[in-house]
Amino acid sequence: MFGLTYDGLVGPFAPVRLNASLTLDFDDRRREFESIFSRVKAQGLPYGSEPYAQTDMQVREFNGGRTVYFHELNGHLLEIRTKTSAEDIARMKLDAQGTHGPRQWERRSDGSHR
């Protein structure tokens, strides 16, 4: 419909490439995350810590970053995060290899661990 390239699922995600060289980054991801997340909460939108736990009202914390999933007003599932997927995947690979020191477990905003 939009003429964009879709190469298939990557885990539960469906990445869409805008073009060969365009990426969207924020200079201050934490501030941008908090700004967006505060609007999500102000709208009373349910949010969640995982793509399959979209309404648990928790924030996923992993690798020093935060991630939230929510459905915007038209029903599309969106994700906001303070670390890129590439940064998190690299950390998971190091953890799996045992080469990154003690494993940093995920922590949800209620203090529970996964």
C-alpha positions as CSV (number, residue, x, y, z in Angstrom):
1,M,0.0,0.0,0.0
2,F,2.8,2.5,0.9
3,G,5.4,1.0,-1.4
4,L,7.7,0.1,1.4
5,T,9.8,-3.1,1.7
6,Y,8.7,-5.9,4.1
7,D,11.1,-8.8,4.4
8,G,9.1,-11.0,6.8
9,L,8.8,-11.5,10.5
10,V,11.7,-11.2,12.9
11,G,10.5,-12.8,16.1
12,P,7.1,-11.2,16.8
13,F,8.0,-8.1,14.9
14,A,7.3,-7.1,11.3
15,P,10.0,-4.6,10.4
16,V,9.4,-2.2,7.5
17,R,12.4,-0.6,5.7
18,L,11.9,3.0,4.7
19,N,14.9,2.9,2.3
20,A,18.4,1.6,2.2
21,S,19.9,4.4,4.3
22,L,17.1,5.9,6.5
23,T,16.9,5.2,10.2
24,L,15.0,7.2,12.8
25,D,16.9,7.9,16.0
26,F,16.3,10.2,18.9
27,D,19.2,12.1,20.5
28,D,17.7,11.6,24.0
29,R,15.8,8.3,23.9
30,R,14.9,8.4,27.6
31,R,13.4,11.8,27.4
32,E,11.5,11.0,24.2
33,F,10.4,7.7,25.7
34,E,9.0,9.4,28.8
35,S,7.3,12.1,26.7
36,I,5.5,9.5,24.6
37,F,4.8,7.2,27.5
38,S,3.3,10.1,29.5
39,R,0.9,10.7,26.6
40,V,0.0,7.0,26.4
41,K,-0.9,7.1,30.1
42,A,-2.7,10.4,29.9
43,Q,-5.0,8.9,27.1
44,G,-5.7,6.0,29.5
45,L,-4.4,3.5,26.9
46,P,-3.6,0.0,28.2
47,Y,0.1,-0.8,27.8
48,G,2.3,-3.8,28.4
49,S,5.8,-5.2,28.8
50,E,5.8,-7.7,25.9
51,P,4.3,-8.0,22.5
52,Y,2.2,-10.9,23.8
53,A,1.5,-9.1,27.2
54,Q,0.1,-5.9,25.7
55,T,-2.1,-5.0,28.6
56,D,-0.2,-6.1,31.8
57,M,0.4,-2.4,32.6
58,Q,4.1,-3.1,33.1
59,V,7.3,-1.6,31.6
60,R,10.0,-4.0,30.5
61,E,13.4,-3.2,31.7
62,F,16.4,-5.0,30.1
63,N,20.0,-4.1,29.3
64,G,19.6,-0.7,30.9
65,G,16.7,0.2,28.7
66,R,12.9,0.4,28.9
67,T,10.3,-1.0,26.5
68,V,6.5,-0.6,26.3
69,Y,3.9,-1.9,23.9
70,F,0.5,-0.2,23.3
71,H,-2.3,0.0,20.8
72,E,-2.7,3.5,19.4
73,L,-6.2,5.0,18.9
74,N,-6.6,3.3,15.5
75,G,-5.7,-0.1,17.0
76,H,-2.2,-0.5,15.7
77,L,0.3,-2.1,18.1
78,L,3.2,0.2,18.7
79,E,6.4,-0.2,20.6
80,I,8.5,2.5,22.3
81,R,12.0,1.8,23.7
82,T,15.1,3.5,25.0
83,K,17.5,0.9,23.5
84,T,17.5,-0.4,19.9
85,S,16.5,-3.9,19.2
86,A,20.1,-4.4,17.9
87,E,21.5,-3.4,21.2
88,D,19.3,-5.8,23.1
89,I,19.9,-8.7,20.7
90,A,23.7,-8.1,21.0
91,R,23.3,-8.2,24.8
92,M,21.3,-11.4,24.7
93,K,23.9,-13.1,22.5
94,L,26.7,-12.1,24.9
95,D,24.6,-13.4,27.9
96,A,23.9,-16.7,26.0
97,Q,27.7,-17.1,25.4
98,G,28.5,-16.3,29.0
99,T,31.0,-13.6,27.9
100,H,29.3,-10.6,29.4
101,G,29.8,-11.2,33.1
102,P,26.8,-11.7,35.4
103,R,23.5,-11.9,33.5
104,Q,21.4,-8.8,33.9
105,W,17.9,-10.1,34.3
106,E,14.9,-8.3,33.0
107,R,13.0,-6.2,35.5
108,R,9.5,-5.0,35.2
109,S,8.2,-1.8,36.6
110,D,6.6,-3.6,39.5
111,G,10.1,-4.9,40.5
112,S,9.4,-8.5,39.4
113,H,12.0,-10.3,37.3
114,R,11.7,-12.5,34.3
